């Protein structure tokens, strides 16, 4: 594995894009292009058969796109509302691959969520990956966190994990984003 200094040289030369060892981004042939920031969200399969209003869907967020047999420990945990036919404000987004972009301003209702990723081409409006700990902190968005769950449908350390995700994304807020939800 190349050292960090030699990795930086390779990145600048456009020959290899590598971030933090095993986390790989798509290799680009043209010098000067920024790699696509790839995220995979793998939802847990142990979903309840009857969903109440406070139920949730948990999962893991992975950087880059591992193949189906190489899911490791993941970057962080995710928390979403259950799937309810992609209805605004009460349902998680359907599985699929979405492009995204960075948002930094306040939400339409004036909440200051800070740096976050908004998904394009969803049936619901304004689906984002953002900070939050419990189902009441989301209206169909994906919350991230790490560590022990506060309760079965609440996660902790959300701001810490969002800061880490932002660091991994880098400083160019115009970088392309691709989010796969499986």
KERO-509575 format. One line per 2 residues: their letters; for each residue x, z, y of C-alpha. Coordinates in Angstrom, 3 decimals, padded with zeros to 6 digits. Each point is the difference from the previous one (the first is absolute). Last residue first. Example, Ala and Ser with C-alpha at 12.3 -4.5 7.8 and 13.67 -1.06 7.14 Angstrom:
2
sa	013.670 007.140 -001.060; -001.370 000.660 -003.440
***
This chain:
182
xx	-030.054 -000.627 -001.803; 000.370 -000.242 003.767
xx	002.650 -002.369 001.311; 001.078 000.390 003.633
xx	002.077 -002.700 001.709; 001.597 000.623 003.374
xx	001.759 -002.418 002.343; 002.381 001.522 002.555
xx	-001.377 -000.004 003.568; 000.606 003.748 000.397
xx	003.766 -000.582 -000.280; 001.343 003.559 -000.254
xx	000.224 000.440 -003.749; -002.583 000.094 -002.795
xx	001.942 002.703 -001.885; 000.010 002.199 003.107
xx	-003.742 -000.553 000.475; -000.599 000.998 -003.617
xx	002.074 003.181 000.533; -001.957 000.865 003.164
xx	-003.253 -000.627 -001.901; 001.262 002.294 -002.775
xx	000.689 002.850 002.418; -003.320 -000.470 001.778
xx	-001.865 000.186 -003.325; 001.776 003.098 -001.363
xx	-003.071 001.087 -002.020; -002.723 -001.616 -002.103
xx	-003.698 000.835 -000.325; -002.545 -001.076 -002.623
xx	000.917 002.264 -002.950; 000.975 002.777 002.450
xx	003.065 000.556 002.224; 001.862 -002.468 -002.177
xx	003.592 000.897 -000.657; 002.579 -002.376 001.343
xx	-000.314 -003.201 001.911; -002.317 -001.732 002.417
xx	-001.707 -003.295 000.801; -003.536 -000.785 001.140
xx	-001.538 -003.405 -000.691; -002.934 -001.017 002.198
xx	-003.691 -000.160 -000.870; -001.198 002.301 002.776
xx	002.741 002.564 -000.435; 000.844 003.522 001.160
xx	-003.176 001.459 -001.585; 001.395 -001.023 -003.383
xx	002.933 002.421 000.388; 003.624 000.055 001.231
xx	000.496 -002.594 002.699; 002.657 -002.353 001.274
xx	-000.463 -003.781 -000.128; -000.241 -003.099 -002.195
xx	-002.707 -001.989 001.730; -003.338 -001.744 -000.499
xx	-001.355 -000.988 003.426; -003.138 -001.867 -001.033
xx	-001.314 -000.208 -003.543; 000.021 -003.347 -001.794
xx	003.790 -000.012 000.072; 001.965 -002.995 001.259
xx	002.756 001.879 001.838; 001.228 003.542 -000.718
xx	001.126 002.390 002.732; 003.252 001.948 -000.378
xx	000.597 003.186 001.996; 002.077 001.456 002.836
xx	-001.910 002.656 001.942; -003.447 001.193 -001.067
xx	-001.137 000.726 003.545; -003.779 000.028 -000.299
xx	-001.835 -001.779 002.816; -003.037 -001.301 -001.911
xx	001.450 -003.521 -000.092; 003.259 001.436 -001.369
xx	002.877 000.916 002.310; 003.065 -002.222 000.240
xx	002.755 -000.442 -002.593; -001.172 -002.690 -002.351
xx	002.319 -001.771 -002.435; -001.162 -003.077 -001.876
xx	-001.480 -000.878 -003.354; -000.367 -002.642 -002.645
xx	-002.280 000.822 -002.903; 000.288 -000.227 -003.764
xx	-002.917 001.111 -002.143; -001.958 003.031 -001.142
xx	-003.104 000.594 002.130; 000.295 002.186 003.117
xx	-001.199 003.590 -000.188; -003.604 000.707 000.845
xx	-002.000 002.173 002.429; 000.965 -001.167 003.527
xx	-001.001 -003.643 -000.429; -001.476 -000.923 -003.397
xx	002.488 -001.514 -002.430; -002.403 000.301 -002.944
xx	000.390 003.784 -000.198; 003.506 000.511 -001.365
xx	000.976 003.641 000.330; 001.639 001.220 003.230
xx	003.758 -000.152 000.054; 003.020 002.239 -000.587
xx	003.537 -001.208 -000.600; 003.099 001.703 -001.401
xx	003.556 -000.797 001.021; 002.994 -002.250 -000.712
xx	-000.788 -000.485 -003.668; 001.174 001.852 -003.114
xx	000.665 -003.180 -001.895; -002.194 -003.026 -000.597
xx	002.167 -002.368 -002.032; -002.400 -001.369 -002.605
xx	-002.434 -001.820 002.291; 002.741 -001.600 002.060
xx	001.188 001.845 003.068; -000.985 -001.398 003.380
xx	002.004 001.461 002.845; -000.596 003.559 001.156
xx	-002.392 001.861 -002.240; -003.069 001.984 001.071
xx	-001.641 002.202 -002.597; -003.627 000.688 -000.795
xx	-003.013 002.162 000.701; -003.622 -001.040 000.364
xx	-002.332 002.475 001.661; -003.208 001.951 -000.373
xx	-001.603 001.676 003.013; -003.189 -002.112 000.068
xx	-000.491 000.351 -003.730; 001.116 -002.511 -002.598
xx	-001.268 -000.002 -003.552; 002.410 -001.452 -002.561
xx	002.990 001.840 001.445; 003.185 -002.039 000.260
xx	002.872 000.552 -002.411; 001.594 -003.406 000.585
xx	002.288 001.012 002.844; 000.413 -002.648 002.683
xx	003.233 -001.928 000.305; 000.827 -000.841 003.584
xx	002.723 -002.618 000.309; 001.866 -000.476 003.266
xx	002.138 -002.938 001.050; 001.758 -000.291 003.352
xx	000.716 -003.737 000.307; 003.656 -000.617 000.701
xx	001.251 -000.601 003.544; 001.352 -003.465 000.660
xx	003.416 -000.282 001.685; 001.643 -002.083 -002.685
xx	-002.325 -002.185 -002.065; 000.000 000.533 -003.759
xx	-002.293 003.013 -000.076; 000.073 002.554 -002.791
xx	-003.270 001.943 -000.356; 000.625 003.705 000.453
xx	001.756 002.312 -002.416; -000.221 003.760 -000.407
xx	002.603 000.809 -002.636; 002.789 000.823 002.489
xx	-001.306 001.075 003.387; -000.949 -003.351 001.501
xx	001.279 -003.339 -001.208; -000.325 -003.465 001.502
xx	002.604 -002.350 -001.306; 001.646 -003.171 001.281
xx	-001.375 -000.021 003.546; 003.468 000.606 001.449
xx	-001.277 003.045 001.877; -001.419 001.398 -003.236
xx	003.257 -000.649 -001.848; 001.986 001.776 002.710
xx	-002.408 002.931 -000.061; 000.316 000.197 -003.776
xx	003.825 000.021 000.323; -000.223 003.062 002.232
xx	-002.561 001.736 -002.241; 002.196 -000.562 -003.049
xx	-000.905 -002.764 -002.413; -001.410 000.890 -003.431
***
